Amino acid sequence: MMQISLFRQFRWISLILITILFIVLIVRLPATAKTPTDYKELEFPSLSNITLPDYERYELDNGMVVYLMEDHQLPLIKGNALIKVGSRIEPQEKIGLAEITGSMMRLGGTVDHSAGELNELLEQRAAKIEVSINTHSGNAAFNSLSKDIEIVFDLFSQVLKQPAFDSQQLTLTKTQLQGQIARRNDNPGDIANRELHKLVYGEGSPYARTIEYDTLNNINLNDVVSFHQKYIRPESLILGIVGDFDSKEIKQLIQNKFGNWKSSTIKPEIKISQAHQAKKDELFFVDQPHLNQSNVLLGHLGGKLDSPDYPALSVINGLLNGFGGRLFNNLRSRQGLAYTVYGYWNAAYDYPGIFLAGGQTSSETTVQFIKSLMTEIELLRDQPIESDELAYAKESILNSFVFKFENPSQTLSRLLTYEYYDYPEDFIFKYQDGIKKTTIEDIQRVAKEYLKPENTVILVVGNKENIYSSLTKLKKNINNIDVTIPNSNK
């Protein structure tokens, strides 16, 4: 009897399991039937709208602008200050002064702490302070654990207000820059980029000029001190802080460290240098006998980010570049002409950028590479693009927007930048909307208006013996560029 009972229980369990399995299969059938068989059938939900996190902006009585953005995910606090300065405002005979000043502000320590003491205080707290001055702005930043913010922020304020400039540190900094000068012709790509900027902007332009031994020799300690006193000032500084803090407490800390800061010099009038194209429709050559391939660059003056046509020009960048772009598909994959190939409309915030196209190719295919590159630019101007090309380029840009807002510090940095250059805070969203609205007609219109073959400068860095004779097929006079590094006169 017990065997019969067990058999009946087993039979019922089996029937239940079979029933459950049948139901599961029935439920899954519609899903199985709809499984895509091609990537074109894949469907994805629309990306959610991106919004700015809450933040606060205010000004101190001395004119210093402050942005605060709380973020309590991690016990960290980051700060970043943009300073209205830049190497473009340094004297022509003292090129390198701005970069040296920025380096020495951090590396030389402060009035109260030697360089070694400052480094030790930061290392003990896994904190960091950095200062630099580039072409169009100065930047000072700090990272700190929340519990150490008072000490780190005090050191940060000292680095900005009271750096210790000494002759020994100046000598060391200049020696490092001299080393960079000595090595600047080691990389043919660097040569090409540097010399093309000189051709487009002009050799004396602040957007193309280079540090030389003589300009370094012209810089003394008084120049560095004066540059700091003149340009590193509260009303020229925009400070942003993001992280794990209480706004009321951080405001008091900012007031304590920067509220009484006043500059000892008259506020300078800073004039932004504009740009005009120096060379047009010419061919230039830099001989590098050790090369068996060429670095080729084509370029002409571009525009600014606030152009109403910048979204459409960004889509053109998308059409040209990447694994699905025309340059990669046609010059690299189909014709096998290039190791690397690219073409970008580069814009800047407050002066014209450069449209740049180029890549690397073998010596034997240099002329063919140049012709094919120019052909692709002409095709964009003369023929409407395909609708699937437009969709691919636009989606690539729009889908990447989420990565511009991965964390609050990215957003805060963007807000600081927009204020620095007097752009609206919703600039990136207007740009996003412009991308969405770009049409096939827009692409051809801006390509005709902004891509200018008649203004294009061609630069080749390569082996003269292998290339020079073939360049005559381009039917242009060949201008030789001497990149020999000038010796110091002192």
Order of alpha helices (4+ residues) and beta strands (2+ residues): alpha-beta-beta-beta-alpha-alpha-beta-beta-alpha-alpha-alpha-alpha-alpha-beta-alpha-beta-beta-alpha-beta-beta-alpha-alpha-alpha-alpha-alpha-beta-alpha-beta
